[in-house]
Amino acid sequence: MRLLKFLNVVHGDPQTAKRLWADAEAGLQRNLIRPYRPAPTRDESSPPIDDLVTLSQVAPLVGRIKRTLERWKMKPGFPKPDECGGGGCADRWYYSRLRAALQSKVNRILPERFPGSRLR
């Protein structure tokens, strides 16, 4: 009802406001307009969101070139990819698994979250 009053004030014409209201309701019924739903929030008890990363993304972080990381990948002790590439796509690892292996190789403390992460 408040929206109808708002539309009436904005347009100044009650008929136009009612028509706009009816159009909005019709759009909701036909799923053309989705109702607002706030983004889900993560509580602290849920597991952290982890990024899938490629060797190209991690190489600058550890101060090595991609080819060096590819050589390490062939040796025992390096984790297997979580998503295998192929056909022009790169192998991808969850950063948390790859981080543990790389920290031992480069003797450097790496950040817990991948710096390029868009996940928060």
C-alpha positions, 0 to 999 in steps of 0.5 A: 500500500505504501508503494501505491501511495508513493507512485501516486505522489511521484506521478500525481495521477491516481490512475497512473499509479494504479496502472503501474501497481497492476503492471508490477503485480502482473510481472510478479505473478508471471515471474518477470519481476523477482521479489527482493531477497537479501543475500544469504549471510554465512554464519561463522559455524559454516565452512569457509568458502574456498577458491579454485585456482590455477598454477598461473594464478598462484605462481606470482604469489610464491615467486616462481614461474608457472613452469616451475610449479608444473615440474613440482606437480609431476613430483610425489607429494604435490596434491592432485588437481581438484578439477582436471583440465584438458582440451585447453583448460588448466587444472584447478586446485582448492587454494587451501590444499595447494597452499599447504604444499606450496608453503613447504616448498617455498618456505614462505607464509602464504595468506589464508585466503587467495588474494584475488578472491571475489568470495567474501 
